[in-house]
Amino acid sequence: MMNTEFLAPIRALCVEYGMLQREKLVLLALSGGRDSMALLSALMQLRKIFGFSLCAAHFNHKLRGEESQRDAAFVKEYCDTHHIPIYLGEGDVRAEALRTQRGIEETARNLRYAFLEDVAAQCGAHQIATAHHADDNLETLLLHLVRGSGLRGLTGIPPVRGNLIRPLLTTPRAAIDLYVKENGIPFVEDSSNQDSSLARNRLRQAVIPVLQELNPNLPQLSATAMRTLRQDEAYLEAQAATLFRKAKRAEDGLVIEVSVLSSAPRALGSRVVRRMLEEIEAPMPSWVHLNGILAIASGSDPAASLHLPGGVLVQRVYGDLLIAWDFANEPLPPLEPVVVAREGETIYGTWKLFCRSVIAPSELQQDGMHAYLSLAKLGTPCYLRARQTGDELALSGRRKKSLKKLMIEEKIPRRLRERIPVLADDNGLLAVAGLGANRSLLAKPGEESIEITWIPRETGNGKET
């Protein structure tokens, strides 16, 4: 029987943000815990109203031994019983965290979302639903607050981001608990939720109960507050976008009239500066540097300048403000594309790519310099080229990102970015030297593959050519 009281806010949020579209497939991230099982129950009822199809995916992080195996078995049995297609995946989070030198929580999240995106692409899901609820959003707000976040961080978890949807985001944990209890919905307990060493758990166990003594409706009220802040942030970004259009291309950066920045409220001026830095692919500086840039724009010194970390120069030239890379950091021009030899080596600038046809081994050692690509998935010919606008890379254990953003995150010097070889075919990007291969193209053990190895070349004088 349909529980209208529980479903009403979920249905309203889905209508408002265009979730659960008719004749589309929704993939639910199903951990087997209380929240995701409640969402599964809700979606099974709402699909009759919205007209969408439903499937689920479960990722085993291998962090809790037999308990993790129990969770996977539980969701499979439940979904099989209720005729919900279920996709199972797993990954060694501890090993991956050690390899990448990242935290356990961050690595688990990256592997999980990478798996969900792969499954969505495999089964044709239009949206991926997660069971984040109002209390999760409150915890996120508090975490960002104690870290000194600006307005964007205080907007919390967005209801929709790309193909991710969160139908429970305005539903408090107490309502989920009651719904599960009254409807006898089975679920599994995650013992890591009691680990007080995790910041989110400490908030949940020690801080939020105190705040709810002051106001029991805190999760709902904070959700309303974050919605208002999201609207404010969207408005400020739209206004900043209008001002940013007044910036013009310079030879090695962007220039804007100082009056545009000095006459604008600081909330807009800082956003315009951020957009200018993003446009030239510069690292994002601290608030101290952002304030310094605005001070130059509003100051009286017509020749003031500021050097930012990473090789960016901010310079006042009378009535203009120039944000550009130092001349010494001027990027090297891209090289001409070259066709790749399927057997042997191919030279591209200061790099060599060695290829050979092999059967992918049972233990695949794959990283930024070495990978096995599925022969069946490769087009002909393959070639090496410079990066192009629109290039995207979905690395193992990480979410798909633009190559531009990945290079910035990996702190690849701007001067060298056009010389980093990209392996591609007519269907798109396959792999990038030093970063890795597109995970959807990686071979499975025992599969016919092309083994690729990137090798930096010696250039005689030790310099880029």
QUISUL-V698197 format. One record per run of one state. SS is the DSSP state (H for helix, E for strand, C for the rest). FROM is the first residue (numbers start at 1). TO is the last residue. If there is no record, write none. Layout:
SS:FROM:TO + SS:FROM:TO
This chain:
C:1:3 + H:4:17 + C:18:24 + E:25:29 + C:30:33 + H:34:50 + C:51:52 + E:53:60 + C:61:65 + H:66:81 + C:82:84 + E:85:90 + C:91:92 + H:93:100 + C:101:103 + H:104:123 + C:124:126 + E:127:129 + C:130:133 + H:134:146 + C:147:152 + H:153:155 + C:156:159 + E:160:161 + C:162:163 + E:164:165 + C:166:172 + H:173:183 + C:184:190 + H:191:194 + C:195:198 + H:199:214 + C:215:217 + H:218:244 + C:245:247 + E:248:250 + C:251:252 + E:253:257 + H:258:262 + C:263:265 + H:266:279 + C:280:286 + H:287:298 + C:299:304 + E:305:308 + C:309:311 + E:312:317 + C:318:319 + E:320:325 + C:326:326 + H:327:329 + C:330:337 + E:338:339 + C:340:343 + E:344:348 + C:349:350 + E:351:359 + C:360:366 + E:367:367 + C:368:369 + E:370:374 + H:375:377 + C:378:382 + E:383:385 + C:386:391 + E:392:393 + C:394:400 + E:401:402 + H:403:409 + C:410:413 + H:414:419 + C:420:421 + E:422:425 + C:426:427 + E:428:432 + C:433:435 + E:436:437 + C:438:438 + H:439:441 + E:442:442 + C:443:447 + E:448:456 + C:457:465
